[in-house]
C-alpha cells in the first residue's frame, strides 16, 4: 500500500465522477432503469437517483 497517496472517500469520488463524466452518470441511470421492474429494482433505482441528484445540486447532503 502506498502511504503517500491521500485517501478519498467513496462518496467524494462518486460525486466527482457523476459531475464530470456524463456518460458514467447516464450509464448508471440507464442500468438502474432497466432493472426497475425487477424484484427490489425500485430500491436500486432510488439508490442511484439520490447521488445523481446530490452531485448536480438538487438534494441536500
Kinemage of the C-alpha trace (Angstrom):
@kinemage 1
@onewidth
@group {chain A} dominant
@subgroup {mainchain}
@vectorlist {calphas} color= white
{ca unk a 1} P 0.000 0.000 0.000
{ca unk a 2} L 1.315 3.431 -0.919
{ca unk a 3} L 1.067 5.657 2.167
{ca unk a 4} L 1.980 8.770 0.165
{ca unk a 5} L -1.379 8.850 -1.622
{ca unk a 6} L -4.170 10.750 0.051
{ca unk a 7} L -7.286 8.703 0.539
{ca unk a 8} L -10.581 9.848 -0.937
{ca unk a 9} L -13.920 8.700 0.375
{ca unk a 10} L -16.133 6.609 -1.879
{ca unk a 11} L -18.826 9.295 -1.647
{ca unk a 12} L -16.476 12.097 -2.717
{ca unk a 13} L -15.131 10.038 -5.604
{ca unk a 14} L -18.646 9.127 -6.753
{ca unk a 15} L -19.782 12.768 -6.631
{ca unk a 16} L -16.782 13.781 -8.746
{ca unk a 17} L -17.421 11.001 -11.290
{ca unk a 18} L -21.122 11.855 -11.577
{ca unk a 19} L -20.385 15.567 -12.067
{ca unk a 20} L -17.516 15.170 -14.514
{ca unk a 21} L -18.496 12.142 -16.574
{ca unk a 22} L -21.952 12.433 -18.179
{ca unk a 23} L -21.534 9.019 -19.841
{ca unk a 24} L -20.945 7.378 -16.444
{ca unk a 25} L -23.959 9.151 -14.946
{ca unk a 26} L -26.121 8.188 -17.912
{ca unk a 27} L -24.997 4.552 -17.854
{ca unk a 28} L -25.667 4.331 -14.108
{ca unk a 29} L -29.175 5.666 -14.554
{ca unk a 30} L -29.876 3.500 -17.613
{ca unk a 31} L -28.814 0.345 -15.765
{ca unk a 32} L -30.997 1.205 -12.780
{ca unk a 33} L -33.977 1.996 -15.005
{ca unk a 34} L -33.567 -1.272 -16.898
{ca unk a 35} L -33.834 -3.165 -13.594
{ca unk a 36} L -36.613 -1.042 -12.060
{ca unk a 37} L -39.329 -3.653 -12.622
{ca unk a 38} L -37.253 -6.494 -11.201
{ca unk a 39} L -37.559 -7.555 -7.558
{ca unk a 40} L -36.014 -4.790 -5.431
{ca unk a 41} L -35.355 -2.833 -8.607
{ca unk a 42} L -37.141 0.271 -7.402
{ca unk a 43} L -34.987 0.376 -4.305
{ca unk a 44} L -31.912 0.096 -6.531
{ca unk a 45} L -33.226 2.901 -8.715
{ca unk a 46} L -33.601 5.152 -5.677
{ca unk a 47} L -30.052 4.312 -4.613
{ca unk a 48} L -28.851 5.601 -7.999
{ca unk a 49} L -31.105 8.657 -8.136
{ca unk a 50} L -30.056 10.131 -4.805
{ca unk a 51} L -26.343 10.515 -5.592
{ca unk a 52} L -27.153 11.736 -9.112
{ca unk a 53} L -29.378 14.442 -7.685
{ca unk a 54} L -26.862 15.289 -4.988
{ca unk a 55} L -23.989 15.524 -7.468
{ca unk a 56} L -25.923 18.032 -9.502
{ca unk a 57} L -27.008 20.141 -6.537
{ca unk a 58} L -30.623 19.046 -6.320
{ca unk a 59} L -30.590 17.493 -2.840
{ca unk a 60} L -29.022 18.437 0.447
{ca unk a 61} L -26.277 16.121 1.681
